[in-house]
Amino acid sequence: MAKNFRLMLGQLNPVVGDIEGNKAKALKAWKAARDAGADMLALPEMFITGYNAQDLVMKPIFHQTAIAAIEALALDCADGPALAIGGPAVEGLGFYNGYYVLQEGRVSARVLKHHLPNETVFDEVRIFDEGPMSGPYTVKGLRIGSPICEDAWHADVTETLQESGAEILLVPNGSPYYRGKHLTRLNHMVGRVVETELPLIYLNMVGGQDDQVFDGGSFALNAHGALAHQFGVFDEELRMVELVDTGEGWKIVKGEMTALPDEWEQDYRVMVESLRDYMRKTGFKKVLLGLSGGIDSAIVATIAVDALGADNVRCVMLPSEYTSQASLDDAKDIAGRLGCHYDIVPIKAGRDAVTETLAPLFEGRAEDITEENIQSRLRGLLLMAMSNKFGEMLLTTGNKSEVAVGYATIYGDMAGGYNPIKDLYKTRVFEQCRWRNANHRSWMQGRAGEVIPVAIIDKPPSAELRPDQKDEDSLPPYDVLDDILERLVDHDQSVADCVEAGHDRDTVKRIEHLIYISEYKRFQSAPGPRLTPSAFWLDRRYPIVNRWRDPS
């Protein structure tokens, strides 16, 4: 009779720092696995602490509490399936990213991560020590190798496991989203399967943590890389994976293949889920934002409604004498379509008071960008006052193009606690709005249909801080600007590379200069979801004081 093994996978959403909450979530999942007749429940990397806990995990009382919680789980889960769970580990003077296997009331095995990622958003070399390459552990006679996340991206760990008798590979992950990441993961794991000729199960977590969103998308591969299971993205899921010993090795019984959405849907979902989890995990319930009648605030309002529901979103129009009637009409229109609270708070009286106060100091000096920035900062002051009074978190609305070149006012329109479109270039903002108008999903709390008026998408962008102002008065057209920015920021190309691609050298040099001198603004900007591997914050870390300019 063929042997079989029933492995329950928990694609779940832990909360960083909530050790007791994560323990309770693990126990609930274990009970479900027990009731379903599983031989083992597997949870993702560093599940007990949440991921990525950064320097918090090094705090002795924190990791001691986490380890104690895992040991308590072993006792709680003594009578039933094995439980595999990620958490910090201490051995001698070493501190490790560990994966614990709990059986019969004790820790029966512990794997220590060997390859520590030290690029993009990861600083594990700074936090953890490098663990040894170890062999497999045994659950109900099955020898399981568990390369932890980065370990599965390197052939040496999986080859060591295969050579030391592993019969399957179970890879626990805390792998955050960026556009196209799933295919990259799949290609690497197919490589490990082909090299070892072992079936592989890739388990990822879901949920938002600061700027990162863990997108799930767990999957299982049989020998030679054949896909046997595909989980969905972003949603929590408990799923049983059946394995059978064929006599010539273990095989994963083919299961559900959940279709994966395209990149436009995934990007939009990241922006929604990141805001939803940021609010839930920090304790905020409601948000507000300045609704200008422009496209950036329109998409942020839509994301907020889809994430939190219309009753939890306040939109505020703060008009000046430069605000066009079209902007007033468009702001009112989208607030009505979204069904959220809408206020109008004119800034003229406040601006007159500031102008009068500064008049003796500014006498004899012509008006310039100073007066424009006063308008923006006055709006920021009023919005923050409302945030304080109503207990609603202020969202900021600058897209990646503006964030890159500093086309935003620090302490003005940059004020706020979170920026859902921080990693979305302006040209993609337009397309993302069109996508949302044409698509509605069950995870959206907002209405279906054309929620963003076409008039907002089609009109020329303007900050409306002076008469007849257009963004292109100060910047190249956004299709030109974004292509230059993607080359300089996302791909680290040189000025010469941009010129060779057809861009005007003087324009490229000006954009390069704006990127560098705006670093201090980005240093003080609100966090926002990471959509690319070149997002501003942990992916791209540049000095604020910097005299370097590309000589080409």
LOVEX-34165 format. One line per 10 residues: their letters; for each residue x, y, z of C-alpha. Coordinates in steps of 0.25 Angstrom, whole numbers, plus 2048, in hexadecimal, padded with zeros to 3 digits. Layout:
a) X Y Z; ...
***
This chain:
maknfrlmlg) 800 800 800; 805 80E 7FC; 809 817 808; 803 825 808; 806 832 810; 7FC 83D 812; 802 84A 813; 7F9 856 817; 7FF 864 812; 7FC 871 819
qlnpvvgdie) 7FD 87D 810; 7FA 886 81B; 7FC 895 820; 804 897 82D; 805 8A4 833; 813 8A9 837; 815 8AA 846; 808 8A3 849; 80E 896 84F; 802 892 856
gnkakalkaw) 7F9 895 84A; 802 88D 841; 802 882 84B; 7F3 882 84B; 7F2 882 83C; 7FC 876 83B; 7F4 86E 845; 7E7 871 83E; 7ED 86C 831; 7F3 860 838
kaardagadm) 7E5 85C 83E; 7E0 85D 82F; 7EB 854 82A; 7E8 84A 835; 7DA 84A 832; 7DD 848 824; 7E5 83C 826; 7F3 842 823; 800 83C 826; 807 84A 827
lalpemfitg) 803 859 827; 80E 862 821; 80E 871 823; 817 87B 81C; 825 881 820; 826 889 82D; 817 887 82F; 817 888 83F; 81D 897 83E; 817 89B 831
ynaqdlvmkp) 820 89F 826; 828 8A8 823; 82B 8AC 832; 838 8B3 82F; 840 8B7 83B; 834 8B4 844; 837 8A5 843; 845 8A7 849; 83F 8AD 856; 842 8A2 860
ifhqtaiaai) 835 8A2 868; 82E 8A2 85A; 834 896 854; 834 88F 862; 825 891 862; 824 88B 854; 82C 87F 857; 824 87C 864; 817 87E 85B; 81C 873 852
ealaldcadg) 820 86A 85D; 812 86C 863; 80C 869 856; 813 85B 856; 80B 858 863; 7FE 85D 85D; 800 855 851; 805 848 857; 7F9 83F 853; 7F8 840 844
palaiggpav) 7FF 844 838; 80D 84A 838; 80E 859 837; 81A 860 82F; 81B 86F 832; 825 87A 830; 82C 882 83B; 839 887 841; 843 87D 846; 84E 87E 850
eglgfyngyy) 859 874 851; 866 877 859; 86A 885 855; 863 884 848; 855 88B 844; 84E 885 838; 842 885 82F; 83C 877 833; 831 86D 82F; 82C 865 83A
vlqegrvsar) 825 857 839; 81C 854 844; 818 845 847; 813 83E 853; 814 84A 85D; 822 84E 859; 82B 855 84F; 82F 848 847; 838 850 83D; 83D 85E 83A
vlkhhlpnet) 842 863 82D; 84B 86F 82C; 84C 878 820; 859 877 819; 858 882 80E; 854 890 813; 84F 899 809; 856 8A7 809; 850 8AF 7FE; 843 8B7 7FB
vfdevrifde) 83A 8B7 807; 842 8AC 80F; 84D 8AF 819; 84E 8A1 81F; 85D 8A0 81F; 85C 8AC 829; 852 8A5 832; 855 896 831; 861 88C 831; 863 883 826
gpmsgpytvk) 85E 875 82A; 864 868 825; 85F 860 81A; 857 855 820; 850 848 81C; 842 844 81C; 838 842 827; 82E 837 828; 81F 837 82A; 817 82A 82A
glrigspice) 822 823 822; 824 82E 818; 831 835 817; 82F 844 814; 839 84E 810; 835 85D 814; 83E 867 80D; 839 874 813; 836 87F 808; 843 884 803
dawhadvtet) 849 876 805; 841 870 7FA; 846 87B 7F0; 854 874 7F1; 857 866 7EC; 861 862 7F7; 856 861 802; 84C 859 7FB; 857 850 7F5; 85C 84E 803
lqesgaeill) 84E 84A 808; 84C 841 7FC; 85A 83A 7FE; 857 838 80D; 849 831 80A; 83E 83B 809; 832 835 801; 82B 843 7FF; 82E 851 801; 825 85B 809
vpngspyyrg) 829 869 807; 824 873 812; 824 881 80D; 822 890 810; 823 895 802; 81D 8A3 7FF; 817 8A7 7F2; 81D 8AF 7E7; 817 8AF 7D8; 81B 8A2 7D2
khltrlnhmv) 820 89B 7DE; 818 88E 7DD; 81E 88A 7D0; 82C 88D 7D6; 829 884 7E2; 823 879 7D9; 82F 879 7D0; 839 877 7DC; 831 86C 7E2; 830 865 7D5
grvvetelpl) 83F 865 7D5; 840 85F 7E3; 836 854 7DF; 83E 850 7D2; 84B 850 7DA; 846 847 7E5; 83B 83F 7DE; 833 842 7EB; 825 847 7EC; 824 855 7F2
iylnmvggqd) 81A 85D 7FA; 81B 86C 7FA; 814 873 806; 813 882 806; 80B 88B 810; 801 896 80D; 7FF 8A4 812; 804 8B2 813; 810 8B6 81C; 814 8C5 81B
dqvfdggsfa) 818 8C7 80C; 818 8B8 808; 80C 8AF 805; 80E 8A0 805; 806 89A 7FA; 805 88B 7FD; 804 884 7F0; 809 877 7F6; 80B 86B 7ED; 810 85D 7EC
lnahgalahq) 818 857 7E1; 81B 848 7DE; 827 842 7D9; 82C 849 7CB; 824 855 7CF; 816 852 7CC; 80C 85B 7D4; 803 853 7DD; 7FD 85E 7E6; 7FB 86D 7E4
fgvfdeelrm) 7F6 876 7EF; 7F0 883 7ED; 7F6 890 7F0; 7F4 89A 7FC; 7E9 891 803; 7EB 888 80F; 7E9 87A 80C; 7EB 86C 813; 7EC 861 809; 7EF 852 80A
velvdtgegw) 7FA 84D 801; 7FA 83E 7FF; 807 837 7FC; 808 828 7F8; 814 81F 7F8; 814 819 7EA; 820 80F 7ED; 829 817 7E5; 828 824 7ED; 81D 82D 7F3
kivkgemtal) 813 834 7EA; 80A 83F 7ED; 7FB 83C 7E9; 7F6 847 7E0; 7ED 851 7E6; 7E7 85E 7E4; 7ED 868 7DA; 7E8 876 7DE; 7EA 87F 7D2; 7F3 88B 7D5
pdeweqdyrv) 7EF 899 7D1; 7F6 8A2 7C8; 800 8AD 7CC; 7F6 8B8 7CC; 7ED 8B1 7D6; 7F8 8AC 7DE; 7FE 8BA 7DF; 7F1 8C0 7E3; 7EE 8B5 7ED; 7FC 8B8 7F4
mveslrdymr) 7F8 8C7 7F5; 7EA 8C3 7FB; 7F0 8B8 804; 7FC 8C0 809; 7F2 8CB 80E; 7E8 8C1 814; 7F3 8BA 81C; 7FA 8C7 820; 7EE 8CC 826; 7E9 8BF 82C
ktgfkkvllg) 7F7 8BC 832; 7F9 8CA 837; 7EB 8CC 83D; 7E6 8D7 834; 7D8 8D5 82F; 7D6 8E1 826; 7DD 8EA 81C; 7DC 8F8 816; 7E3 8FE 80A; 7E3 90B 802
lsggidsaiv) 7DB 909 7F6; 7E0 913 7EB; 7D8 90E 7DF; 7E5 909 7D9; 7E8 8FA 7D5; 7F2 8F7 7E1; 7E8 8FA 7EC; 7DD 8F4 7E4; 7E4 8E6 7E4; 7E8 8E7 7F2
atiavdalga) 7DA 8EA 7F6; 7D6 8DE 7EE; 7E0 8D5 7F4; 7DC 8DA 802; 7CD 8D7 800; 7D1 8C9 7FA; 7DA 8C6 806; 7D1 8CC 811; 7C3 8CE 80C; 7BD 8DC 809
dnvrcvmlps) 7B8 8DF 817; 7C7 8DF 81C; 7CC 8E9 811; 7CB 8F8 812; 7CE 900 806; 7D1 90F 808; 7D2 919 7FD; 7DA 926 801; 7D9 930 7F6; 7E0 93C 7F3
eytsqasldd) 7DE 947 7E9; 7E6 93F 7DF; 7DD 933 7E0; 7D5 931 7D3; 7C6 92F 7D3; 7CA 922 7CC; 7D2 91D 7D8; 7C6 921 7E1; 7BD 919 7D9; 7C6 90D 7D7
akdiagrlgc) 7C9 90C 7E6; 7BA 90C 7E9; 7B7 902 7DE; 7C1 8F8 7E3; 7BD 8F9 7F1; 7AF 8F7 7ED; 7B2 8EB 7E5; 7BB 8E5 7F0; 7B0 8E8 7FA; 7BA 8ED 804
hydivpikag) 7B9 8FA 80E; 7BC 907 806; 7C0 914 80C; 7C4 921 806; 7CD 92A 80E; 7D2 936 807; 7E0 93B 80A; 7DF 94A 806; 7DD 94F 814; 7E8 948 819
rdavtetlap) 7F1 94B 80E; 7EE 95A 80F; 7F1 959 81E; 7FF 953 81B; 801 95D 810; 7FE 969 819; 807 963 824; 813 961 81B; 811 96E 813; 81B 977 81B
lfegraedit) 826 96C 819; 823 96A 80B; 821 978 807; 828 97C 7FA; 82A 96E 7F5; 822 968 7EA; 819 95C 7EB; 81F 94F 7E8; 81E 940 7EC; 81E 944 7FA
eeniqsrlrg) 80F 949 7F9; 80B 93C 7F1; 811 934 7FD; 80A 93C 807; 7FD 937 801; 801 929 801; 806 92A 80F; 7F9 930 814; 7F2 925 80E; 7FB 91B 815
lllmamsnkf) 7F9 923 822; 7EA 922 821; 7E9 914 81D; 7F2 910 829; 7E9 918 832; 7DD 910 82D; 7E5 903 82E; 7E8 906 83D; 7DA 90B 840; 7D3 8FF 839
gemllttgnk) 7DD 8F4 83C; 7DE 8F1 82D; 7EC 8EE 827; 7F0 8F8 81C; 7F3 8F2 80E; 7FD 8F9 805; 7FC 8F8 7F6; 809 8FA 7EF; 80C 8F0 7E4; 81A 8EA 7E2
sevavgyati) 81D 8F4 7D7; 81B 900 7E0; 822 8F9 7EC; 82E 8F7 7E3; 830 905 7DE; 82B 90C 7EB; 81E 912 7E4; 817 912 7F1; 818 91B 7FD; 81E 916 80A
ygdmaggynp) 815 919 816; 80A 91C 80C; 804 912 802; 80F 908 807; 809 908 815; 802 8FB 819; 803 8ED 81F; 803 8E4 812; 804 8E6 803; 7FD 8DB 7FB
ikdlyktrvf) 803 8DF 7EE; 811 8E2 7F2; 817 8D8 7E9; 80E 8DA 7DD; 813 8E3 7D2; 80A 8EE 7CC; 808 8E7 7BF; 804 8DA 7C6; 7FA 8E2 7CF; 7F2 8E6 7C2
eqcrwrnanh) 7F2 8D7 7BE; 7EE 8D2 7CC; 7E2 8DC 7CD; 7DD 8D6 7BF; 7DF 8C8 7C4; 7D7 8CB 7D1; 7CC 8D1 7C9; 7CB 8C4 7C1; 7CD 8BA 7CC; 7C7 8B6 7D9
rswmqgrage) 7CB 8AB 7E2; 7C4 8A5 7EF; 7D0 8AB 7F8; 7CC 8B9 7F4; 7C3 8C0 7FE; 7C0 8CB 7F4; 7B6 8CB 7E9; 7B7 8C5 7DB; 7B7 8CD 7CE; 7BD 8DA 7CA
vipvaiidkp) 7C0 8E0 7D8; 7CC 8E9 7D3; 7C6 8F3 7CA; 7CC 8F3 7BC; 7CD 902 7BC; 7D7 900 7C8; 7DF 8F6 7C0; 7DF 8FE 7B3; 7E2 90C 7B8; 7F1 912 7B8
psaelrpdqk) 7F7 910 7C6; 7F8 91D 7CE; 7FC 921 7DD; 7F3 92D 7DB; 7FC 936 7E4; 7FD 941 7DA; 7F4 946 7CE; 7F3 93C 7C2; 7FE 933 7C8; 801 926 7C2
dedslppydv) 80B 91B 7C6; 812 91C 7B9; 816 92A 7BC; 820 925 7C5; 822 916 7C1; 823 90F 7B4; 817 907 7AF; 815 8FC 7B8; 817 8F1 7AE; 825 8F7 7AC
lddilerlvd) 827 8FA 7BB; 823 8EC 7BF; 82C 8E5 7B4; 838 8ED 7B9; 835 8EA 7C8; 833 8DB 7C5; 841 8DB 7BF; 848 8E4 7CA; 841 8DE 7D6; 83C 8D0 7D3
hdqsvadcve) 847 8CC 7CA; 853 8D4 7CF; 856 8D9 7C0; 85F 8E4 7BD; 85C 8F1 7B7; 863 8EC 7AA; 85A 8E0 7AA; 84E 8E9 7AB; 853 8F2 79F; 856 8E6 797
aghdrdtvkr) 847 8E2 799; 843 8EF 793; 842 8F9 79E; 847 907 79E; 854 908 7A6; 850 915 7AD; 843 90F 7B1; 849 903 7B7; 853 90B 7BF; 848 913 7C4
iehliyisey) 840 907 7C9; 84D 901 7CF; 84F 90D 7D7; 841 90E 7DC; 842 8FF 7E0; 84E 902 7E9; 84A 90F 7EF; 83D 909 7F3; 843 8FE 7FC; 840 906 808
krfqsapgpr) 831 906 805; 830 8F7 803; 838 8F5 810; 82C 8FC 817; 821 8F7 80E; 815 8ED 812; 817 8DE 810; 810 8D8 804; 80E 8CA 7FE; 81A 8C4 7F6
ltpsafwldr) 816 8C0 7E8; 824 8BF 7E2; 832 8BB 7E6; 836 8C9 7E5; 82C 8D0 7EF; 831 8DC 7F7; 835 8D8 805; 83B 8CB 808; 83D 8C7 7F9; 845 8D4 7F5
rypivnrwrd) 84D 8DA 800; 855 8E7 7FC; 85C 8F1 804; 854 8FF 807; 861 907 806; 867 903 7F8; 86F 90B 7EE; 870 8FF 7E4; 86B 902 7D6; 86D 8F9 7CA
ps) 878 8FF 7C1; 873 8F8 7B4
***
